[in-house]
Amino acid sequence: MSDSGKPLRLDPKARSANPAHPAFVARPSGAPVYHGFPLIEETNTNGWVYGAITDFEAPEGAEAGDGYVQAPDGSRAGLVWEFGRGGFAEILPPDKDRWGVYAVWFPKAVHSVSDLIECFRHVLPELKKVHARLFGVADA
C-alpha cells in the first residue's frame, strides 16, 4: 500500500539492486526514476506513455492516484491525479531525475484501462507544453 492507502501497482519484471527490497526502493544504477512501476502500454499516444504508481483499476471508480508520464525522449515527470475540476499545477520543480511533479485533473473516475487512456489523453496537451518549454522542443 502507498502512504495514501491506495495499492501500489508494481512492475514484476523490474530488477532490484537489492533482492531484499522492491525495485522502486532499490533502483539499479542507471535505471530511470519511477523504476519498478510499470508503463501502461495501452496509453501510448505518439510515444507519450502513462506509468502507474498506484493501481487505477477499480470497479467503483478510482478518483485519485499517483503516476508518471514518459515522454518520447524517455524523460519522465510525476503525476498526482484527481477526478474533478481543477488547474494544472506544478507540485515539485524539475530536478536531475525528472522534469517535475504535476497535479492534473481527470474528467472522470477511472474504472478500467479504457478510462485511463481517455483521462491520460485529456491531460496530455498540458504535459506536452511543459515538456516543450523545459526541453526547448516542439512536441507533437
N, C-alpha and C positions, 0 to 999 in steps of 0.2 A: 504494500500500500504506500501511496505517496503521503506527504505531510497533509495534503488536503483531504485525505481519506478515500481518494479515488484509486482504483487498482492501476498499477503500472503495466504498460504493455512492453514487454522485453523482447529483444531480438534473440531467439535461441541459437542463432548462428554466430553471434558476436563473440569474439575471443577476448578473454580476460587476461590481463598481465599477471594476475594472481588468482589461481584456481579457487582460493578460499573466498573470493569476492566476486560479485556480478561484474560484467563487463563495463557497465556505466560507472561503477565505483573505481575499478582498476583498469582504466583506459590504457591500452598499449601505446608505447611511444609512437608518435606519428599518426595515431588514429584521430579522426575529426571529433570536434565537440559533439555531444549527444550520441557518441558511440555506445552501443548497447541497446538503443531504442530504434525500432525499425522504421524504415521508409515505407510508406504505404503506396506501392507502385501504381495502384489503380488511380491515384490522384494526379499522376504525371500529366502535366499540362505544358507542352512545349519545353520540357526539360525542368520545369519547376515541380517539386515533389513535397508533399506534406509528410512529416515524420511524427509518429505518435510517441508521447511520453506517458500520458495516462490513457487508459482504454477509452474509446469513444463509442463503441457499440453498446447500446443499452435499449432493451425493449421499451422502457418507459421514456426514453429520450434523454441523452446527456445534455445538460445545459451549460456546462463549463468543462474546461480541460486544459492540459498543457501539451504543447507540441513544439515543432520547429519546422522551418522551411529550408529546403536545399535548393539553391539557385542552379541554373545550368552550368555555372563555372565551378560548382562543388562547394561554394561558400554557404554558410548556414547562419540562421538567426532564430532565436527563440520566440515562441508564440504562447501567449496566455489568452485563451478564448472564452467568450461567454455568449450565450444566446440572448438576443435582445437588441436594443439600440444603444449606441454609444460611439464615441470618437476613437479613431485610430490613435494610439499614443505610444511613445517610447517609454518603456519601463526602466531599461538599462541601456546605456550607450554602447556603441561598438567597442570591442576590445581585441586582443590579439587572436582570439579563437573564433569570434562570431561578430556579425555585423549588427549586434544589438539584440534586445528582447522587446517585443511589442505586444500591446494589448489590442486585440481585434474582436469584433462583434460578428457573430454568425447570425444569419437571418432566420434560422430555425434550429430547434433542438436536433441532435444527431442520434438517429436510431441505427443507422447502417452505413456501410461504405458509400453507398449511393448518396446519402445525405452529406457525408463528409466531403465527397467530391464537389457537390454543389456549394457547400459553405466555403471550402477552400478557394474555389474559383471566384467567389464573391469578394474575398479579401485580397486576392492576388494582385489586382491593379495597384493598390496602395503599397504592397510589399515590393513590387517591381519599381515603383517610383523611388522608394528609399534606397533600394539596391543601386539604381541608376545614379542617384545623387552621390552615394558614397564611393562608388567604383568608377564614376565618370564614363559610363557606357549607356547606350540606348538599349533598353530591354524591350523585346517584342512581346 
